[in-house]
Amino acid sequence: MKLFILSFFVSSLVFAHDYQLQKADATYTVSHLVKKVDGVSKDLKGKMVCDKGECDYLIAIPVKSFISSDSNRDLNMLTILEAGRYPLITVRGRFPETKLAQPQFALDASVDFHGIKKDYKLNLNKNGDTIKGDFVLLLEAHKVERPSLLTVKIENEVPIKFNILWR
């Protein structure tokens, strides 16, 4: 019996795979009638654990880590998003490990942004350990007051693109 328990423990260690996010970036694009603005963060942290054919992942991004080409705009973004109250954006989910063998696949993800969790579909392209992906975040779904320029609000749809390297 002890041998069975020991072999079960050892086999679970052998088949579980832990991955850390080694290098990553995320870019958002906000659109307005007169211009488009990109903000980039390279401060993503994450972990993925694959065990018994299922993978669980979690990625966290500090809101304050996004930088555009205008520091005044960045400060305004932190105020609108209440970064002191909601300092992190998290993305988490679970998927079958077999998807990692596919060059293109989609995953369901729960995105916690501005204190509200919503489900999104991530579109992914895999090349080795690197995954490129995108999805469209909806500001109003997360109760974000859209700022205005010349009395016209920015678009509700915010495309998010990301590159991640798991090791």
JOPE-V843671 format. One record per residue. N is the residue number from 0. RES is the residue in one small letter. SS is DSSP state (hx for helix, st for strand, lp for the rest). PSI is psi in whole degrees, -180 to 180 (999 if undefined). Layout:
BEGIN
n:N res:RES ss:SS psi:PSI
n:N res:RES ss:SS psi:PSI
END
This chain:
BEGIN
n:0 res:m ss:lp psi:-43
n:1 res:k ss:hx psi:-37
n:2 res:l ss:hx psi:-39
n:3 res:f ss:hx psi:-46
n:4 res:i ss:hx psi:-43
n:5 res:l ss:hx psi:-44
n:6 res:s ss:hx psi:-35
n:7 res:f ss:hx psi:-44
n:8 res:f ss:hx psi:-47
n:9 res:v ss:hx psi:-42
n:10 res:s ss:hx psi:-34
n:11 res:s ss:hx psi:-31
n:12 res:l ss:hx psi:-37
n:13 res:v ss:hx psi:-39
n:14 res:f ss:hx psi:-14
n:15 res:a ss:lp psi:135
n:16 res:h ss:st psi:125
n:17 res:d ss:st psi:133
n:18 res:y ss:st psi:141
n:19 res:q ss:st psi:147
n:20 res:l ss:st psi:115
n:21 res:q ss:st psi:-42
n:22 res:k ss:st psi:134
n:23 res:a ss:st psi:157
n:24 res:d ss:st psi:154
n:25 res:a ss:st psi:139
n:26 res:t ss:st psi:130
n:27 res:y ss:st psi:154
n:28 res:t ss:st psi:117
n:29 res:v ss:st psi:141
n:30 res:s ss:st psi:144
n:31 res:h ss:lp psi:165
n:32 res:l ss:lp psi:-36
n:33 res:v ss:lp psi:-13
n:34 res:k ss:lp psi:164
n:35 res:k ss:st psi:143
n:36 res:v ss:st psi:134
n:37 res:d ss:st psi:143
n:38 res:g ss:st psi:138
n:39 res:v ss:st psi:139
n:40 res:s ss:st psi:137
n:41 res:k ss:lp psi:15
n:42 res:d ss:lp psi:51
n:43 res:l ss:st psi:139
n:44 res:k ss:st psi:146
n:45 res:g ss:st psi:164
n:46 res:k ss:st psi:144
n:47 res:m ss:st psi:133
n:48 res:v ss:st psi:123
n:49 res:c ss:st psi:125
n:50 res:d ss:st psi:137
n:51 res:k ss:lp psi:40
n:52 res:g ss:lp psi:2
n:53 res:e ss:st psi:143
n:54 res:c ss:st psi:132
n:55 res:d ss:st psi:135
n:56 res:y ss:st psi:154
n:57 res:l ss:st psi:128
n:58 res:i ss:st psi:134
n:59 res:a ss:st psi:139
n:60 res:i ss:st psi:122
n:61 res:p ss:st psi:131
n:62 res:v ss:hx psi:-40
n:63 res:k ss:hx psi:-9
n:64 res:s ss:hx psi:-9
n:65 res:f ss:lp psi:130
n:66 res:i ss:st psi:130
n:67 res:s ss:lp psi:-165
n:68 res:s ss:lp psi:6
n:69 res:d ss:lp psi:112
n:70 res:s ss:hx psi:-31
n:71 res:n ss:hx psi:-42
n:72 res:r ss:hx psi:-40
n:73 res:d ss:hx psi:-42
n:74 res:l ss:hx psi:-40
n:75 res:n ss:hx psi:-41
n:76 res:m ss:hx psi:-42
n:77 res:l ss:hx psi:-37
n:78 res:t ss:hx psi:-48
n:79 res:i ss:hx psi:-39
n:80 res:l ss:lp psi:1
n:81 res:e ss:lp psi:54
n:82 res:a ss:lp psi:-28
n:83 res:g ss:lp psi:-35
n:84 res:r ss:lp psi:-36
n:85 res:y ss:lp psi:77
n:86 res:p ss:lp psi:-17
n:87 res:l ss:st psi:147
n:88 res:i ss:st psi:128
n:89 res:t ss:st psi:146
n:90 res:v ss:st psi:126
n:91 res:r ss:st psi:158
n:92 res:g ss:st psi:-177
n:93 res:r ss:st psi:143
n:94 res:f ss:st psi:161
n:95 res:p ss:st psi:135
n:96 res:e ss:hx psi:-26
n:97 res:t ss:hx psi:-24
n:98 res:k ss:hx psi:-26
n:99 res:l ss:hx psi:-18
n:100 res:a ss:hx psi:-8
n:101 res:q ss:lp psi:141
n:102 res:p ss:lp psi:-28
n:103 res:q ss:st psi:136
n:104 res:f ss:st psi:167
n:105 res:a ss:st psi:145
n:106 res:l ss:st psi:147
n:107 res:d ss:st psi:140
n:108 res:a ss:st psi:146
n:109 res:s ss:st psi:119
n:110 res:v ss:st psi:121
n:111 res:d ss:st psi:108
n:112 res:f ss:st psi:129
n:113 res:h ss:lp psi:34
n:114 res:g ss:lp psi:7
n:115 res:i ss:st psi:129
n:116 res:k ss:st psi:132
n:117 res:k ss:st psi:152
n:118 res:d ss:st psi:138
n:119 res:y ss:st psi:161
n:120 res:k ss:st psi:120
n:121 res:l ss:st psi:130
n:122 res:n ss:st psi:123
n:123 res:l ss:st psi:145
n:124 res:n ss:st psi:128
n:125 res:k ss:st psi:136
n:126 res:n ss:st psi:100
n:127 res:g ss:lp psi:-129
n:128 res:d ss:lp psi:-2
n:129 res:t ss:st psi:135
n:130 res:i ss:st psi:128
n:131 res:k ss:st psi:140
n:132 res:g ss:st psi:174
n:133 res:d ss:st psi:161
n:134 res:f ss:st psi:169
n:135 res:v ss:st psi:117
n:136 res:l ss:st psi:139
n:137 res:l ss:st psi:113
n:138 res:l ss:lp psi:-45
n:139 res:e ss:hx psi:-28
n:140 res:a ss:hx psi:-24
n:141 res:h ss:hx psi:16
n:142 res:k ss:lp psi:41
n:143 res:v ss:lp psi:125
n:144 res:e ss:lp psi:115
n:145 res:r ss:lp psi:125
n:146 res:p ss:lp psi:157
n:147 res:s ss:st psi:151
n:148 res:l ss:st psi:123
n:149 res:l ss:lp psi:41
n:150 res:t ss:lp psi:9
n:151 res:v ss:st psi:126
n:152 res:k ss:st psi:154
n:153 res:i ss:lp psi:162
n:154 res:e ss:lp psi:148
n:155 res:n ss:lp psi:-35
n:156 res:e ss:st psi:124
n:157 res:v ss:st psi:105
n:158 res:p ss:st psi:135
n:159 res:i ss:st psi:128
n:160 res:k ss:st psi:145
n:161 res:f ss:st psi:154
n:162 res:n ss:st psi:128
n:163 res:i ss:st psi:144
n:164 res:l ss:st psi:117
n:165 res:w ss:st psi:139
n:166 res:r ss:lp psi:999
END
